[in-house]
């Protein structure tokens, strides 16, 4: 999930492009232009994530799964994680753990790895949590591409600052 730090992802992409050009010279044709376009797209996401991090500074967030460490580190977010199944209804003990974590940390937002059942959204809202679905994209997005999916996820994350029902 290193790609959730868009600056780090750009550095990794640059290193890969350099290695590809060196190891497969026939592939080097056009590689620079594609690498530059990728770097520009990642820089746009990096800037937006920086804005979101600044907006949410001081707010503790709970993630339903430990996928967001690189995002948190890069953009100054305070994220504590649970171990919930993506897209599933949490168990009663899961809800108890969330309630305890909210009480302990004062968390104001919940990041879902995948869209949960409507009942789960309602229950989390009753806990006073603003919510966002932020798929970390370990697989290709169902719609659009990586960049449009990440931009939508960053917008959803920014909305956490508006409070429950944001």
C-alpha positions in Angstrom: 0.0 0.0 0.0 3.0 2.2 -0.5 1.2 3.9 -3.4 -1.1 5.7 -0.9 1.9 8.0 -0.4 1.7 9.6 -3.8 5.1 11.3 -3.5 6.7 7.9 -2.7 4.7 6.4 -5.6 6.2 8.9 -7.9 9.8 8.1 -6.7 9.1 4.4 -7.2 7.7 5.0 -10.7 10.8 7.1 -11.6 13.1 4.3 -10.3 11.2 1.7 -12.3 11.3 3.8 -15.5 15.0 4.3 -15.1 15.6 0.6 -14.6 13.3 -0.3 -17.5 15.1 2.1 -19.9 18.5 0.6 -18.8 17.4 -3.0 -18.9 15.1 -3.0 -21.9 16.4 -0.3 -24.3 13.8 -1.1 -26.9 11.1 -0.1 -24.4 12.7 3.2 -23.7 11.1 4.8 -26.7 8.3 6.9 -25.3 9.0 5.8 -21.8 10.1 9.3 -20.7 6.8 10.9 -21.9 4.7 8.3 -20.1 6.8 8.6 -16.9 6.5 12.4 -17.0 2.7 12.1 -17.4 2.5 9.6 -14.5 4.6 11.9 -12.4 2.3 14.8 -13.1 -0.8 12.8 -12.2 0.8 11.6 -9.0 1.9 15.2 -8.2 -1.7 16.3 -8.5 -2.9 13.6 -6.1 0.0 14.4 -3.7 -1.0 18.0 -3.6 -4.7 17.2 -3.0 -3.8 14.7 -0.3 -1.7 17.3 1.4 -4.7 19.7 1.4 -6.9 17.0 2.9 -4.2 16.2 5.5 -4.1 19.9 6.5 -7.9 20.0 6.6 -8.1 17.0 8.9 -5.2 17.9 11.1 -6.0 17.2 14.7 -8.8 14.8 13.9 -8.3 11.1 14.8 -9.6 8.7 12.2 -10.4 5.0 12.6 -9.8 2.8 9.6 -11.7 -0.5 9.3 -8.5 -2.2 8.1 -4.8 -1.5 8.5 -4.1 -0.2 5.0 -3.5 3.5 5.4 -0.2 3.8 7.2 1.6 5.4 4.2 -1.2 7.8 3.6 -1.2 8.8 7.3 2.6 9.2 7.4 2.8 11.3 4.2 -0.1 13.6 4.9 0.0 14.1 8.6 -3.1 12.1 9.4 -3.8 10.4 12.7 -5.3 7.0 11.8 -5.8 4.0 14.1 -6.9 0.7 12.6 -9.2 -2.1 13.2 -9.2 -5.6 11.6 -12.7 -5.7 10.0 -13.7 -7.6 6.9 -14.1 -5.3 3.9 -17.7 -4.7 2.9 -19.1 -6.9 5.6 -21.4 -6.1 8.5 -19.2 -5.8 11.6 -20.0 -8.3 14.5 -21.2 -7.1 17.9 -17.7 -7.4 19.3 -16.4 -5.3 16.4 -18.9 -2.6 17.3 -17.8 -2.8 20.9 -14.1 -2.4 19.9 -15.0 0.6 17.7 -16.9 2.3 20.5 -14.0 1.7 22.9 -11.6 3.1 20.4 -13.7 6.2 19.8 -14.0 6.7 23.5 -10.2 6.2 24.0 -9.0 8.4 21.1 -11.9 10.9 20.5 -12.0 9.8 16.9 -14.3 11.7 14.7 -14.2 9.8 11.4 -14.3 6.3 10.1 -12.6 5.1 6.9 -14.2 2.1 5.3 -12.0 0.0 3.0 -15.1 -1.0 1.0 -18.7 0.1 1.0 -20.4 -1.5 4.0 -24.1 -2.4 4.4 -26.4 0.6 4.9 -27.1 -0.7 8.5 -23.4 -0.4 9.3 -23.3 3.2 8.0 -26.2 4.1 10.2 -24.8 2.5 13.2 -21.4 4.3 12.8 -23.3 7.5 12.4 -25.1 6.9 15.7 -21.6 6.7 17.3 -21.1 10.3 16.0 -18.6 9.3 13.3 -18.3 11.0 9.9 -17.6 8.3 7.3 -15.8 7.8 4.1 -15.2 4.9 1.8 -11.6 4.9 0.6 -10.7 1.7 -1.3 -6.9 1.3 -1.1 -7.0 -0.2 -4.6 -5.0 -3.4 -4.2 -6.9 -4.4 -7.3 -8.1 -2.3 -10.3 -11.1 -0.1 -9.5 -14.5 -1.2 -10.6 -15.0 2.1 -12.5 -12.5 4.6 -13.9 -8.8 4.3 -13.3 -6.4 4.6 -10.4 -6.3 8.4 -10.6 -10.1 9.1 -10.7 -10.7 6.5 -7.9 -8.0 8.1 -5.7 -9.3 11.6 -6.4 -12.8 10.5 -5.4 -11.5 8.8 -2.3 -9.6 12.0 -1.3 -12.8 14.0 -1.8 -14.6 11.5 0.5 -11.8 11.8 3.1 -12.0 15.6 2.9 -15.8 15.4 3.7 -15.0 13.8 7.0 -14.1 17.3 8.2 -17.8 18.3 7.8 -18.9 15.8 10.5 -21.4 12.9 10.4 -23.6 12.9 7.3 -21.0 15.3 5.7 
